Amino acid sequence: MPRGASILLAVSGGADSLALLHAAAELAPSMSWTLSVAHVHHGWRGKDADRDLLFVAGHARRLGLPFFNRRRDARAEARRLGLSPEAAARRVRYEALLEMAREAGASLVATAHQRDDRVESHLLAKQRRGGLASLAGPRERRADGVVRPLLSVSRREIVEFLRARGILWRRDRTNGDLSLARNRLRRELVIHDGDLEALASGVERLAARRERLDRSFEKEVRPFLAVGRNVVIAAAPLLETSPPELRRKAVLECAIPFARPGRPPFTGREREQIVALLATGRDFRFEAGRRIRFQRRGARFSVRLAPAARQTGNNR
């Protein structure tokens, strides 16, 4: 969060986001930040969610900060798109936050993801056979202006910060809902401090690798991608001779425009099959995810949606 920035703080009312709010408010005078506060009501948890909104609005008022809020129906979004409750809530939350940032005139949206969240995201990605992009956890900064300044701060440090200032926080009852994947992970995995430190260090190393990979992709591959309305085309010989991690990222970047909202374009197994096929140097056609067709013909690698009537499977 650079000096002089205009920042919208995403505050749910839980411990992490209240620490973000009060830490930013303490630092704002010396950093010349212009702060505003945002809260998203996801349309579930009834009166508890209504109380969360009023609780956050009260903190913003006492700190003298502009307050913005949006109400969304995450359950309806989950049904409409066939998403999990978590994925639907995440989707509507970021849409609402970016909308409020535009209204507030903020160039950055700060969320309160912290070190323990980063480790949990890594473990979930590992269970799902994710690639480097997901194994490295949430990014410190996204292209759309979302920043996560607390990724190196532990939950224990956050609680100590709040208690030292006598700040109370709201507790989300859905944290005990075992139908949610992240809650099941927290219940099933008992991580001692030493293990958590080691895992956090490992995820930080993965994040550094991802940053290096992103720079390599932008320099070595992005200039050779052609993006049309219905197709993405890349130089097949370039991908064939690229390191596997760079090839994986290229395949993902080519497929993202055709993914269903809130869903990855392919499974981890499908991704590895496409990466392996590209390395052979031979022509192929492969269909994955939501009828996304990956095809190599000579020096041309193309990705597009496959026509529904002609879908034939992954065998050419």
N, C-alpha and C positions, 0 to 999 in steps of 0.2 A: 504494500500500500504506500505509494510514493508520496513525498511531501507535496502538499497543495492539492491532493486529489479530492474529487467529489465522490463520496462512497455511500451506497445504500447498504445498510446492515440488515441481513436476514435474521430475524429474531423469532423463535418459536415460543420462548418462555422457559425452555429447559436450561440446565446448568451451563452447557457449552455456549449457547447463544447469548445468555446473559453475561457470561464472562467476556465474550467478544464485544458486546454492547458497552459494558462499563470500562473495559480496558481501552477501547477506542475513544470513549468520551474523555478518559483521563489524559490520553496522549494527544487529543485533537488540537489543543492550543499550541503545543510545541511543534506539531507537525503541519499546522495550517490546513487541517482536513475540514471539509464541509460534509457533515454527517446527516443522514436521515435514516429512519427505521421502517422496516417493512415486515408485515406478518401475513401469512397465507392460512386461511381457514379452509381445510380440505373437505368440509361437508360431512364429516363423520365425528364420532365421539360426543355428539349432542351438546349438552350444556357444558361439559368439560371444555370443549373446543371454544365455546362462547366465552367462558371464563379466561381461557388462555389469551384470547384477543384483547379482552379488557385489561388483563394483567400486563401485557406488553405495551399497550397504549398508555397505561399509567406510568411505566418506567420511562417511556419516551417523553411524556409530558413533564415529569419531574426533572429530567435532564435537559429540557428545553429544546428537544429535537423534533423536526417534522415527522409525522407518522402517516404511513400509507398501509392499506390492507386490501386484500382481495378474497372473495369467497369463491371456491371452486367445488365441483362435485367429482371427487376422485373415483368414487364407486361407479358412477355413470361412465366415466372415461375408461375405467377398467373393462366394463362390459362392452362398450363400443369398440374398443381396440383389441379385446381379448388378452389384456395384460394382467399381471399379478397386481394385487393392491399396492405393493411397494413401488412397482414400476409406474403405475398410473399416478400415484401421489407425487413421485419424483418429477414426472413429466409436467403435470399441471403446476407444480410448485415453481419450477424454473421458468415456465412460460409467464406465470404471474409476476415473478421477481423481475424479469427483464422488462415487462410492461410497466411495472412501478418505477424501475430505474429510469426509463424514458420520461415518465411523468415528473420524477424528481430532478431530472437533469443530471443524474449521476453517471459517471463513466465506468465505475466499478460496482460490482455486487459482491459483498463479502459474506461468505457462509462460515459456519462454526465447526466444520469438520476438523476433528483433532486426531492425535496420533493413534489412539485406540481404534477409531473408525477406519483409519488407513490399514491397520493390521487386519481388522475384520473383513474389509473389502478384499484384501489380498487372499485371505483364507477362503472366502466365498468363490473368488475367481479360480483358485486352485481346485476346488471341488468341481467346478464347471469346465475345467480344462481350458481356461482362458489363456490368451497370449500375453505378451509383455505389456501391452497397453492396459489390460485390466489387472494383471498381477501386481503392477506398480502402484495400484490404488488411485485415489482421487488426485487430480493434477493441482499444483499450487495456483496455476492460472490457466483459464480456458480462453479460447479465441474470442468468445462473446463477452469477455470482461468479468466473468465470475472469478473471484480470487478466494483462496482458503489460507488465511494467515496463521492458523493455529495447528497446522499439520505436524509440527514438531513438539507440541505441548500435550502432556498426558492428561487423562481424566483426573488423576489424583491432584495434579498441579492446579487444574481448573477449580476443583472443589476447595482446595486450600485458599485460592485467590478469593473466592466468593465468601467463604467463612471468615476470612480476615477482615472483610468489609461488612459483614453482617447482612449479606444479600441472600434472600431466599429465592428459590426457583420452583417452577411447576414440574410435576412428575407426570409423564404420559402413561396412562394405564395400558395402552396397547403394547408397551414394552414387555408385557407378560404374555402376549398373544403368540402362541407357538405355531400358528399357521403362517407366520411371517418368517422367511428364511433367516434373516439376520438374528432374530430372537432365538430361533432354534440353535443357531451357532453359539450364541452367548451362553445358552443353557448347557449345551453338550460339551463345550470346550472350557476347561478350567485352566487358565493361563497364569502361572506364577510370575512375579515381577521380573525375575531373571529371564524367563522364556519370552516374556513380552518385550523386554529390552532387545533381546537377540532378534526377534521377529521384526521389530520396528527398524532396527539397523539394516536388516536384510531388505526390507521394503524400500528404505531410503536409497540403497544401492541400486535396486531395480528402477527406481524413479530417475536416478542419474543416468542409467543406461538408456531409459526411454527418451530422455532429453537429447542424448547424443544421437539416438536413432532418428528422432524427429528432425534434427538439424541435417543429418545425412540425407533423409528423404527429401527435404525441401531443396537441397542443393543438387542431388544426383538423380532424383526420379521425377519430382513434380514438374520440372520443365519439359519432360517428355510425355506427359499425359495430355490427351485431348478430350475435353468434356463437352459432349453435345447434349441435346435435350433428352434423348432416349438411349444414349450409349456413352461409355467411357472407353477410350482406346489408349493402349500403352505399347511401348516397344518391347516385344517378347524377348529378343536376345538380351536386352538390358536386364530384364527381370530374371532371366535364366542364369545369368552370370553373377547376379547380386548375392550377397550373404543371405542366408535363410531369414534372419530377422527383418531385413530390409524388404525381402520378397513378401513376407507375411503382411507387413504394413502396407505395401503397395496393393496387395490383393484386397485388404480391408478398405483402403481409401477408394479404390475403384468400385467397390460394392455398396458403400454406405448410401449413395444417392438412391438406391433401389430397395433399401430395407424398409420394412413396415415400421410405422411410428412406435418408438419405445422398445424395439426388438433388434437384436443383432442380425446382420444379413445372412449369417450361416452359423453352424455349430463349430466347436473346436475341431471335431473330427473332419468335417467337410473342409474347413480351412486348410488343415494339414494335407488333405488329398490334393487340393488345388495347388498348393505350394510344391508338392512333390511332382505333380504333373508338369508344372512349368520348368522344373529342373531337368526333365528328360530331354527337352529340345524337340519333342514330337508334337504334332498337331493333336488336339483333343477338344471335346465338348463335355461340359459338366454342368449340371443344374443343381442348385442348392437353395436352401431357405425358402423364401417366397417366390419361387420360380425364377430365380436369378440365374442367368446363363453365363457361364465363363467359357470362352472359346479362344483357342489359338489356331491361327492359319498362317503358316509361314512366320513372317516377322511381326505379325499383328496379333495382339492380345486384346480382346474386347469383352466388355461386361454390359449386359442389358437384361431387361425382363424378357423371359421366354413367352411366346404366344401360348395361351392356355390350351387351345385346341391341339397344338403340336407338341405338348410336353411328353417326353418319352423316357425320362429317367437318366441316371448317371452311368452310361455304359458305352460311350463313344470316345 
